[in-house]
Amino acid sequence: MDYETPQFFRVMQYAAGADRDVVDMVSGNPDWEPPEALREGLRDYADGDVSEFQYPPSVGLAELRTEIAERRGVDRSRVIVTNGAGEANHLATTGALEREGGGSELIMTDPVYPYYAGRANLLDADATYVPVDETGQLDPADVRAAASDETAAIVVNSPNNPTGAVYPPETVEALVAVAEDHDAVLVADEVYDHYDFTGAFESALAADSDHVVATNSFSKTLAVTGLRVGYAVFPPEDGPLGDLVERARTRHMIQNVTGSRPAQAAVLRALRETPPEYYERNRERLRERIDRFTDALDRAGAEYTTPGGSFYVMARFDGFPGTMENVERLIDEAGVAGMPGEAFGESRGDWIRFALVTPRVDEAAERLADYLG
Amino acid sequence: MDYETPQFFRVMQYAAGADRDVVDMVSGNPDWEPPEALREGLRDYADGDVSEFQYPPSVGLAELRTEIAERRGVDRSRVIVTNGAGEANHLATTGALEREGGGSELIMTDPVYPYYAGRANLLDADATYVPVDETGQLDPADVRAAASDETAAIVVNSPNNPTGAVYPPETVEALVAVAEDHDAVLVADEVYDHYDFTGAFESALAADSDHVVATNSFSKTLAVTGLRVGYAVFPPEDGPLGDLVERARTRHMIQNVTGSRPAQAAVLRALRETPPEYYERNRERLRERIDRFTDALDRAGAEYTTPGGSFYVMARFDGFPGTMENVERLIDEAGVAGMPGEAFGESRGDWIRFALVTPRVDEAAERLADYLG
């Protein structure tokens, strides 16, 4: 499978070129407001001193790193601010692959977030995909069966894109144990941590293991995918995998020098001043959308997974597999754009992923129920 | 030599910890105002629609790419907006090294901009350094003598950091010919193109060769090193090295997803609305600083190169070589912080680089003249 040109763009272009009104449920861009403090932070930055327009430290603004470290309960030296979670995952994965005496295999899930698979291709790593069950849950025993001393990293994402699964703490702990037993790294991408509807989500950092890198970003949390502020928390420098953070600092410096400062300043302001109600409101909005959308899927006679977290519902329609061709038909004939399941791997070829980050969820649901019901 | 932790940070930390007032002539951060339109662009962005806070296209905002393409006289498909010139150089260099049947050698100059050397280390490339002459000029015949079919890329920087040399068009044309003759890529980093005092600077794009990648950024041009907006212009897609741009798009997407949107929006606004006087004023300011600083170096009995471009003056003081130890002495005893020449390679070990991006150039010059004169 060719993960090198993510199909997001193909589908979005097709939808944009359609000869009718289309509800966009393709990409994971929040459609709600960023916090007011974030806009305030950008305005203040615009009026700031000349020196604030110059390079921030390569690892990120010190105050932002402190704020992150305190929230995550880790030493600041473990935190690198990155150009979104994309770069955080890149630094963590390349670091794991470059360890001396380490393996060349990346274990991922099927379905997989396409960027992970694309990264495995780019880095010429051996990619192993462990299928999840129908509800999106990953059985750590399957990961243990796949793992070996050739395993450099296990890359997981919970709350999950595309399945919406939230791995229970036992799963994460068991995955940490697999990583430890094979001297590998568990890369835990937790960008949807603020969109957990189960109340059971726990960060992989809770395991307090030297074999975990947790990655995250403010893209989804603060509804600012375009700002590109993320971070990774690496194992402590004085531990057995202490070289990972040093390696990541070097790569970050060579490939990006540093991240964008106005974005970092705005995120810092937002973290400090945004009340808990902001996050709760966005969760509640998604919960309501999920209810309404899955009701319509019931009317359409579809199978689907009710997400425990993240922004997505995967659905399967009888006799209408999730191929690119059918996704295009859905755009043209029903006016709803989703992502073909085949874009995420073998196991979800029959499914279509719908992103609930549009105010037009009801309309889309009605259209699907009418067209496929 | 260990280029992996650029010595900028060591020197800056030492200067910050000094027990006295120190004039910082270490890093290349402009100390003058960004254009007013850039601040305006950030303010407007802060007040923008929710959708503007979401992912820009991976290759950069379409309007910004159009603006760049028109200014450079190239097709827009050749332009990728990057996280500063750092990422542009990274994409160009990795792309050259990954070409099928291509070489594994990078030819650079000595002295070298430390990030290029650090990148060669990180990518495990064979690094060959071609010494420049006392004035900083590169003899293309030396590059031709060093080049072979193992050469993947020749990486140059003009106007140059650290020497201040501006390569004449004949040099650049001859370097292009070497790249063409060995099926290699000339990576021409032109971030100081707006700080040419010779009037003779010409972009490597003028050669109209399929073997050139020109990299650039707005960091120095618009005095915004912290915004991280740069770009690379790759060879045309339908030419013999047409795969470079596709490869770069993929790597950029995998490692960064996309760049920061407020920074791109602000740069676009600045490009459209900033009058030519802004750039001329900054050049003039630097010209004056160079005159005053080199006058003081004369009084100190130092040898130096008068820069044809960029922000830097390299100087050599009799019996006072540019080691880290002497740089620290200069901080403690004269109150002036420069960069040790040895940070840039073998050939400038005796020299110290002074960055003229401080309003306190006169003061620093007096201190040097007093201490070393």
Contacts between the chains, C-beta under 8 A, distances in Angstrom:
chain1	res1	chain2	res2	distance
A	4	B	250	5.4
A	5	B	250	7.5
A	6	B	253	7.3
A	27	B	55	7.3
A	29	B	51	7.7
A	29	B	54	3.9
A	29	B	55	6.2
A	30	B	54	7.3
A	31	B	50	6.6
A	31	B	51	7.8
A	32	B	50	6.9
A	33	B	50	5.7
A	34	B	50	7.4
A	34	B	53	5.3
A	39	B	46	4.8
A	39	B	47	7.0
A	40	B	46	7.9
A	42	B	42	6.1
A	42	B	43	7.9
A	42	B	45	6.6
A	42	B	46	3.8
A	42	B	262	6.1
A	43	B	42	7.9
A	43	B	43	6.0
A	43	B	46	4.6
A	43	B	47	7.9
A	45	B	42	6.6
A	46	B	39	4.8
A	46	B	40	7.9
A	46	B	42	3.8
A	46	B	43	4.7
A	46	B	46	6.8
A	47	B	39	7.0
A	47	B	43	7.9
A	50	B	31	6.6
A	50	B	32	6.9
A	50	B	33	5.7
A	50	B	34	7.4
A	50	B	223	7.4
A	51	B	29	7.7
A	51	B	31	7.7
A	52	B	226	7.1
A	53	B	34	5.3
A	53	B	223	6.5
A	53	B	224	4.8
A	53	B	225	7.4
A	53	B	226	5.4
A	53	B	227	6.9
A	54	B	29	3.9
A	54	B	30	7.3
A	54	B	224	7.7
A	54	B	225	4.8
A	54	B	226	5.0
A	55	B	27	7.3
A	55	B	29	6.2
A	55	B	225	4.7
A	55	B	226	5.3
A	56	B	226	5.7
A	58	B	9	8.0
A	83	B	83	5.9
A	83	B	256	4.8
A	83	B	257	7.6
A	83	B	259	7.5
A	83	B	260	7.3
A	84	B	256	7.1
A	84	B	257	5.5
A	86	B	254	7.5
A	86	B	255	7.0
A	86	B	256	5.9
A	86	B	257	3.8
A	87	B	255	6.1
A	87	B	256	5.5
A	87	B	257	7.8
A	90	B	254	6.6
A	90	B	255	4.7
A	90	B	256	7.9
A	115	B	253	7.8
A	115	B	254	6.5
A	115	B	257	7.4
A	118	B	250	7.4
A	118	B	253	7.5
A	118	B	254	5.3
A	119	B	254	5.1
A	122	B	250	6.6
A	122	B	251	6.4
A	122	B	254	5.0
A	223	B	50	7.4
A	223	B	53	6.5
A	224	B	53	4.8
A	224	B	54	7.7
A	225	B	53	7.4
A	225	B	54	4.8
A	225	B	55	4.7
A	226	B	52	7.1
A	226	B	53	5.4
A	226	B	54	5.0
A	226	B	55	5.3
A	226	B	56	5.6
A	226	B	258	7.6
A	226	B	260	7.3
A	226	B	261	3.6
A	226	B	262	7.7
A	227	B	53	6.9
A	227	B	260	5.9
A	227	B	261	6.7
A	227	B	262	6.7
A	228	B	256	7.3
A	228	B	257	7.3
A	228	B	258	6.9
A	228	B	259	6.5
A	228	B	260	4.4
A	228	B	261	7.7
A	229	B	260	8.0
A	250	B	4	5.4
A	250	B	5	7.4
A	250	B	118	7.4
A	250	B	122	6.6
A	251	B	122	6.4
A	253	B	6	7.2
A	253	B	115	7.8
A	253	B	118	7.5
A	254	B	86	7.5
A	254	B	90	6.6
A	254	B	115	6.5
A	254	B	118	5.3
A	254	B	119	5.1
A	254	B	122	5.0
A	255	B	86	7.0
A	255	B	87	6.1
A	255	B	90	4.7
A	255	B	255	6.3
A	256	B	83	4.8
A	256	B	84	7.1
A	256	B	86	5.9
A	256	B	87	5.5
A	256	B	90	7.8
A	256	B	228	7.3
A	256	B	256	7.0
A	257	B	83	7.6
A	257	B	84	5.5
A	257	B	86	3.8
A	257	B	87	7.8
A	257	B	115	7.4
A	257	B	228	7.3
A	258	B	226	7.6
A	258	B	228	6.9
A	259	B	83	7.5
A	259	B	228	6.5
A	259	B	260	7.4
A	260	B	83	7.3
A	260	B	226	7.3
A	260	B	227	5.9
A	260	B	228	4.4
A	260	B	229	8.0
A	260	B	259	7.4
A	260	B	260	3.5
A	260	B	262	7.5
A	260	B	263	4.8
A	261	B	226	3.6
A	261	B	227	6.7
A	261	B	228	7.7
A	262	B	42	6.2
A	262	B	226	7.7
A	262	B	227	6.7
A	262	B	260	7.5
A	262	B	262	5.3
A	262	B	263	6.2
A	262	B	266	7.6
A	263	B	260	4.7
A	263	B	262	6.2
A	263	B	263	7.1
A	266	B	262	7.5
